[in-house]
Amino acid sequence: MSNADEDLSQFDISKQEIDKLVAEVIRYILFRTNQNSGCPIKREELTQLVTKNYNQYNLPSYVINAAKEKLSSIFGYELRELHRSRPLSKKHGRSTQVMVDSKSYVIISQLPADIYKKYVEDVTSSHLTGFAFVAISIVHLAGGKLPEENLWHHLKRMGLSEAEENHPVLGNVKQALETLVQQRYLQKEKVTGPEGNTVFYELAERALDGPVSERIKQYISQIVKRDTATVDI
């Protein structure tokens, strides 16, 4: 008996039923990713797909892991798990961050960057990627968190106004920024202080994830080198 067969034996479910569940989870991941512009998928959503007809305790984890392997070997995607920090409590305008048990997933292409750009990348959405890197980089350079007013101050220097609803590239600029919150690149937090409520933007789990964080650092480094070269000239 193979290791896979031994793993299956604990569920008292046929391999055909397992394969069907794995296929359903994969379809859901691909559909939701496309439908929601790459917003993370909560683990609870995937778990509910499995537990709606089965109640074996470890079955959701087994199915999700199997889906992860197939997404990689067949579709060339990595199913990356994200961990989310949320404010636990606020005291004197400060919040305590804790790592909650809630998990979510995004899919990331495993293709080399040049191949992905040539055959897969959607050029019609590349402007959103550029906007994301700019906004995330501003927050990163501010130490990972800054007031909403300050963020818009820097964006306005680039011609991006909070009130602009028909930007020729981004459309509704405020909604474009909100999309980054929904995609978990940024998160918003309202803090109550002596002068009233202040909304802060800070890096969320997707921007803090290794590959994305490294690309942001490289992006900033390239700009710094370019500006330095310009000054030297």
C-alpha positions in Angstrom: 0.0 0.0 0.0 1.4 3.4 -1.0 1.7 6.3 1.5 -1.2 8.1 -0.4 -3.4 5.0 0.1 -2.5 4.9 3.8 -3.5 8.5 4.1 -6.8 7.8 2.4 -7.6 4.9 4.7 -8.2 7.2 7.7 -11.2 8.8 6.0 -13.2 5.7 4.9 -13.9 7.5 1.6 -13.2 6.2 -1.9 -10.4 7.7 -4.0 -13.0 8.7 -6.6 -14.8 10.8 -3.9 -11.5 12.4 -2.8 -10.6 13.2 -6.4 -14.0 14.8 -6.9 -13.5 17.0 -3.8 -10.0 18.0 -4.9 -11.3 19.0 -8.4 -14.1 21.0 -6.8 -11.7 22.9 -4.6 -9.4 23.6 -7.6 -12.3 24.9 -9.7 -13.4 27.1 -6.9 -9.9 28.6 -6.4 -9.5 29.4 -10.1 -13.0 30.8 -10.4 -12.9 33.0 -7.3 -9.4 34.3 -8.2 -10.6 35.4 -11.6 -13.9 36.7 -10.3 -12.5 38.7 -7.4 -9.4 40.2 -9.1 -7.0 38.0 -7.1 -8.4 38.7 -3.7 -7.3 36.1 -1.1 -9.6 33.1 -0.6 -10.4 32.3 3.0 -9.6 28.8 4.2 -13.1 28.6 5.7 -14.5 28.8 2.1 -12.5 25.8 1.0 -13.2 23.9 4.2 -17.0 24.4 3.7 -16.8 22.9 0.2 -15.5 19.7 1.8 -17.5 19.6 5.0 -20.9 20.2 3.3 -21.2 16.5 2.7 -18.4 15.0 4.8 -17.5 15.5 8.5 -14.2 13.8 8.8 -11.9 16.0 10.9 -8.7 16.0 8.9 -10.4 15.7 5.4 -10.3 19.5 4.6 -6.6 19.7 5.2 -5.9 16.6 3.1 -8.1 17.9 0.2 -6.5 21.4 0.3 -3.0 19.9 0.3 -3.9 17.6 -2.6 -5.4 20.6 -4.5 -2.2 22.5 -3.8 -0.1 19.7 -5.4 -2.3 19.6 -8.5 -2.4 23.3 -9.0 1.4 23.2 -9.1 2.0 20.1 -11.2 -0.9 20.7 -13.7 -1.6 24.5 -13.8 1.8 25.9 -12.7 0.4 27.8 -9.8 1.6 27.9 -6.2 -1.2 28.0 -3.7 0.4 30.3 -1.1 -1.0 30.5 2.4 -1.2 33.9 4.0 -1.5 34.8 7.7 -3.4 37.8 8.8 -2.6 40.2 11.7 -5.6 42.1 13.2 -5.9 44.7 16.0 -6.7 42.9 19.2 -7.3 45.9 21.4 -6.8 49.7 21.4 -5.4 51.6 24.3 -4.6 55.3 24.2 -4.7 55.3 20.4 -2.5 52.2 20.1 -3.5 48.7 18.9 -1.9 45.4 19.7 -1.3 43.2 16.6 -1.9 39.4 17.0 -1.6 36.6 14.6 -5.1 35.1 14.3 -5.7 31.5 13.3 -7.7 32.6 10.2 -5.8 31.7 7.0 -6.3 32.6 3.4 -4.8 31.7 0.1 -3.7 33.3 -3.2 -2.3 31.6 -6.3 1.0 32.7 -7.8 2.4 31.7 -11.1 5.5 29.5 -11.0 6.5 30.5 -14.5 9.8 32.4 -15.0 9.2 36.1 -15.1 10.1 36.5 -18.7 7.9 33.6 -19.9 5.0 34.9 -17.7 5.3 38.4 -19.1 5.4 37.2 -22.7 2.6 34.6 -22.7 0.4 35.1 -19.6 0.5 38.7 -18.3 -2.6 40.7 -19.1 -1.3 44.0 -20.4 -4.7 45.6 -19.8 -4.3 45.3 -16.1 -0.6 46.2 -15.9 -1.4 49.8 -14.8 -3.1 48.4 -11.7 0.1 46.4 -10.9 2.1 49.6 -11.3 -0.3 51.5 -9.0 -0.1 48.8 -6.4 3.7 48.9 -6.3 3.7 52.7 -6.0 1.1 52.7 -3.1 2.8 49.8 -1.3 6.2 51.4 -1.7 5.0 54.7 -0.2 3.7 52.8 2.8 6.9 50.7 3.0 9.1 53.8 3.0 7.0 55.3 5.8 8.0 52.3 8.0 5.0 50.1 7.1 2.3 52.4 8.3 1.2 56.0 7.7 -1.9 58.2 8.0 -4.4 58.3 5.1 -3.9 62.0 4.7 -0.1 61.5 4.2 -0.7 58.7 1.7 -3.0 60.8 -0.4 -0.5 63.7 -0.2 2.2 61.6 -1.9 -0.3 60.2 -4.4 -1.5 63.7 -5.3 2.1 64.6 -6.2 1.8 62.0 -8.9 -1.4 63.4 -10.2 -3.7 60.9 -8.4 -6.5 62.6 -6.5 -8.8 61.0 -4.0 -11.7 62.8 -5.7 -10.8 61.6 -9.2 -13.6 59.3 -10.4 -12.6 59.2 -14.1 -8.9 58.9 -14.2 -7.9 57.9 -17.8 -6.0 54.8 -16.5 -7.3 53.9 -13.1 -10.9 55.2 -13.3 -12.0 55.8 -9.7 -8.7 56.3 -7.9 -10.2 55.9 -4.4 -11.7 52.6 -5.4 -8.4 51.5 -6.9 -6.8 52.1 -3.5 -9.6 50.2 -1.9 -9.0 47.3 -4.2 -5.5 47.0 -2.7 -7.1 46.7 0.7 -9.5 44.0 -0.6 -6.5 42.1 -2.1 -4.7 42.3 1.2 -1.8 44.3 0.1 -2.8 47.1 2.4 -5.1 47.3 5.4 -6.9 50.2 7.1 -7.2 50.9 10.7 -9.1 53.7 12.5 -7.3 55.0 15.6 -8.9 57.3 18.1 -6.6 59.9 19.5 -6.8 63.3 21.3 -7.6 65.1 18.0 -10.3 62.6 16.9 -10.3 59.6 14.6 -7.3 59.0 12.2 -7.3 56.4 9.5 -4.0 54.6 8.9 -2.9 52.5 6.0 -0.4 49.8 6.7 1.2 46.8 4.9 -1.0 43.8 5.0 0.0 40.1 4.8 0.3 39.9 1.1 2.7 42.9 0.9 4.7 41.4 3.8 4.9 38.0 2.1 8.5 37.1 1.1 8.4 37.3 -2.7 6.3 40.4 -2.9 8.3 42.2 -0.2 11.5 41.4 -2.0 10.2 42.8 -5.3 9.1 46.0 -3.5 12.6 46.4 -2.1 14.1 45.8 -5.6 11.7 48.3 -7.1 12.7 51.0 -4.6 16.4 50.2 -5.0 16.1 50.7 -8.7 14.5 54.1 -8.3 17.1 55.2 -5.8 19.9 54.1 -8.1 18.3 55.9 -11.0 17.8 59.1 -9.1 21.4 58.9 -7.7 22.8 58.4 -11.3 20.7 61.4 -12.4 22.2 63.6 -9.7 25.7 62.5 -10.4 25.3 63.4 -14.0 
